[in-house]
């Protein structure tokens, strides 16, 4: 069966002008408190809570993702863009939550990504109006081509979210299903220093359903073999600056580092 490739989650200067900033809220069904954003237009909520600061730093967090059950599929980018980011895609199937990690190095359909371990917590549910997914993600702060908060878990992260409000996935019973391009997206800034919670160990108690990508699981992040840019040079549409960012600041040939959401986020965009 043919499908239309999911394409760019490109953060343009115009759209970033309206970027929102996370605030604190608590999920009523679980009692877990998050730093996140509630989108009143798309009726979507995205929240994150991290363990207390530690040395070495923890590699996990809990995410709250609340979306209308009528949407075909929805997703989160933990790196603020589509390529070289840890992505989560989600849709309902009967009364189940179909949720899994994905990754891509280009603006094409992201494929299941081995490494992250996702556990849906007991308060997760699907009702007549919404999906409320609350999931623990282990081995999730670093991924191929990037990391949460550019490696600073007390810095600033830009999270993006997408929705296909009218077209579902090809096979909703298959967590690895292909799907068409989303028709909505937005993003927000998250101060990770405010997302750590001393109650984290209580929050993770009693996980239930586990969903994992196809293929062998791994506890390490696989080495990147997809980038064609020289070492120390950022690829097209990759992050090249922003608060707490420590990666490459020089863009590949034909691209320029643009401050699209100062001071939080700069991105390699085509040179004019």
N, C-alpha and C positions, 0 to 999 in steps of 0.2 A: 504494500500500500504506500502510495506516495505521501509526502508530507512537505510542508513549508518550513524551512529552517528558521529556528529562533534566531533573531538577529540583534543588532546592537542595543546594549544598554549603555549608550554614550552620554556622558554627563556634559551637556553643553553649557556655555556660560549663561545663556539666557534662562535655561531651566534651573540652574543652580542658584540663581538670584532669589528663588523662592524656597530654598532649602529650609527645613524645619530643624529644631533642636530638641533633643530628647528631654523628658522630664520623668519624675518618679510616679509610679502607680502600682497598685497591688491587684492581682487577679483574685476575684471573689471566690472562685471555685476551689482554688488550691491554697490560697493564703500566701503565695509567693509574691514578693515585691520586686519590681523590675525598673530599670531605666529604659525608656522607650518612647515611641511616638504613636499616637492614635490619629489616623488619617480620616477626617470627617467626610471627605468626598467619596473615597473608595470604601469606606467603612472597614478599614483594615487596621490592626494593631500589631506592632512589632516591638518586643521588649527583650532585654538581655540582663542576666545577673551572673556575676563571676564569683569564684571563691575569694576568700581573703588573700591579700598579697602574701607571697611566699617566695623562698629561694630554695631550689629553682622555681621559676614561675609555673603555675598550673597550666595544663594544656586543654582545659575544658571550660564549659559554661552551660547555662540553661537558657533556652530561647522560648518566648511566648509568641505564637503566631495565630492571630484570630482573623478569619476572613469569612465573607458570606458563602454559604454552602452552594449557592447558585452559580458561582464562578467556575469556569472550566478548569483552570489551574492557576496557581499563584507561586511566587518564588521570592527568595531573599538572597541578596549578595552580601557576604560578610566583608568584602573588599571594596564595595561601592561601585563596581563595574561588572560587566559580564565576563570578560576574558581574564584569565589568570587569577580568579577569585574562587573561594569556596562558596558554592551555591546550594541552596535547599529548594527543592520543588515539592509541591503539595497539591493534592486534590482528594475529594471524597470518593469512596466506592462502597455502595450500600451504607453501612454504618461505620465503615473503617476509615481511618486516616492513612492515606498513601503518602509517605514522606521519605525522601532520601537525598543524600548528598550528590552533587554533580560538579563537573569542572570542564572547562574548555579553554583553549589558548587562542581562540578566534571567535568571530561573531557568527557562529554556527550552532547547531543544536548541541547543548551541553550533554555529555555522557555521564553515566554513573561513575562515581569516584571512590576508589578503595582507600581505606585508611581511617576516616572518621567513623566513630561508633555512636549511633543514635539510639536513644532509649526514650520512648514516650512515657511520660509520668502518668500516674493513675487519674489525675483530674482531666486529662485530655478527653475530648468528646466531640461527637457530631450530633447536632440537634436539627430541628426543622429550619433554622435560619442561619446558623454559623458552624464553622469548624473552629474549635479552640484547641490548638496543639500546644502542649507544654513538653519540651523535650530536652534531655541532657545530651550534649554533644561532647564526646571525649576524643582526644587527638585532633582538636579542631582550631587551635589558635595559630597554627602554622600549616601552610599548604604549598603545593607546587606553585612557585611564582609570587608568593606573597604571605602576609600574616595579618592577624587582627591588630589594628592600630599601628600598622607598620612595625610590629615587634615591641611596641611599648604599651603594656597593659594598663598603664596609668595615663596614657595619652589620649588622643582624639581619634575616633574612627568615623568613617562615613559609611553608613549602611544604605543599601538600595533595596527596593521591593517592586515586584511586577505583578500584573494580573492579566489574565485572558478572561475577560468578563463574559464573553459570548461563545467561545469555542472550546470544547473539551479536548482531552488527550485522545490519542488513537485507541488505546486499550486501557481503560481505567482500572482494570484488575491487575495490571502489570506495573510494578513500581519502576521498571526501566522503560516505560512507554515513551515513544516519541510524541511530539506535540507541535502545534503551530506557534507562530510568533505572538508574543503578548501584545495587547493594545493599550496598556496603561503602565506607567512606571513613575516612581518618585524616590526620594532619598531623604535622609536626615543625619545630622551630626550627633555623635554620641560621646560624651565625656566618660571614658572608661574608668577614670579614678572614682567616679560616683557610682559605678555599677558593682563594686565589690561588696559582698554581704557576709557578716559573721554568722548568719543563719544558713549558709549554703549547705552545710552537712545535713541539716534537717530537711532542706528542700529536696535533696536528691533521694530521700528514703522511699523505697517501694516502687521502683520502676516496673513497667509492664512490658508492652509489646516493643520488640526491637526490629527495626528495619535497616537493612544493609544493602549496599549496591551489589550488583552481580560481579562475579570474579573474586579472586582471593583477597582476603582482608590483609591489611598490613598495619603495623604499629609505627612505621616510619614513613615520612613523606618521601615519595619517589623523586629521584633527581630529575631536573628539567632537561628534556631533550628536544623541546619544541621551539625555543627562541632562536632566531637567526641573527639577533643583534649582538654586537661585540660585548665582551664583558665590561660592566660599568656603564652600559648604555641601555636605557629603558626602551621597551618595545612600543609599538603603536598603541595608543589609548591606555598605556600603563600609567601608574602614579609616578610623578617625578618631583613632588614636593608637598609641603603641608606640615601642620603641627605634629611634631614627634616623628616625622618621616626621616629614615636614615638610608634609604636605598638610592639607586642611580638618579641623578638629576639632569643628565644629558640624554636627549631623545635620539632615536634612530634617524637616519637620513630622511629628510622630507617631512619631519615632524618637529614641533616646537613645544616646549614646556609652557603651559598656559595656566595661570592661577584662576581656576574656575569657581572655587569657593573659598576665597581667602578668609582666614589664614589656614583653613582646615585641609584643603585639597587642591593639588595642581595635577594636570594630566597632559600627556603627550598627544597633541592634536595636529592635524595636517597643517603644514606651513602655508601661509597665504601668499 
